[in-house]
Amino acid sequence: MGIGDMVNKGKDALSNVTGDEQKTDAALDKGQDFANDRFSGHDDKLQKGRDALDDRLGDKN
């Protein structure tokens, strides 16, 4: 599985939960755990990316 495949899989998963804060948080946490396992030593950058995505997803109220 290449990086493009992983990105597309992530987009598909997030499109199903956008608008529901609990679901987006769970999906982002799962994605971050996966990324942390694959790219150890970059936890701080991965956390910043996760936080940026969280700001754009979830509840818009």
N, C-alpha and C positions, 0 to 999 in steps of 0.2 A: 504494500500500500504506500503510495507516494504522498507527498505533502499536499498536492492538489486534491487527492482523494480524501484525505483527512479533513481538509477545509470544507469540501463539499458535504461530507458526512456531518460535520459540525453545523453547517448552515441549515441542512435539512432538519437536524434535531432541534435547533433553536427556533426555526420557523414554526414548529408545532407548539411551542410554549411561550412565545412572545406575548406579553401582556399580563402574565401571571407571575408575580414577583417570587413566590415560593418555588414555582417550577423553573423559572430562569435561574434562580440562585442554585438550585440543585443541579441543573444542567451545567452551569458554569463551574461549580465545585468539582463535578465529575470530570469535566474537560481539563481543569487545572491539575487535578490529581494525575490524570493521564500524561499531561505535558511535563509535570514535575518528574515523573518516572522516566520519561524519554530524554529530557534535557536537564539533567541534574546540574546544579551549580548556577542556574539562571532563575532561581525561585523568585527573586525580587522583581525581575522583568516580567515574569509570568503573572505575578500578583498584580502588577500595574496594568497589564493587558486585561486581566480578568475584571479588575475594577472599572476600567474604561468601558468594557462591554456591558457590565452591570449598569452603568450610568445610562446606557442607550437602550437597554431592554427592561422588561418588567413593567411595573405599574407606571403609567404616564399621568396619573392624577395628581 
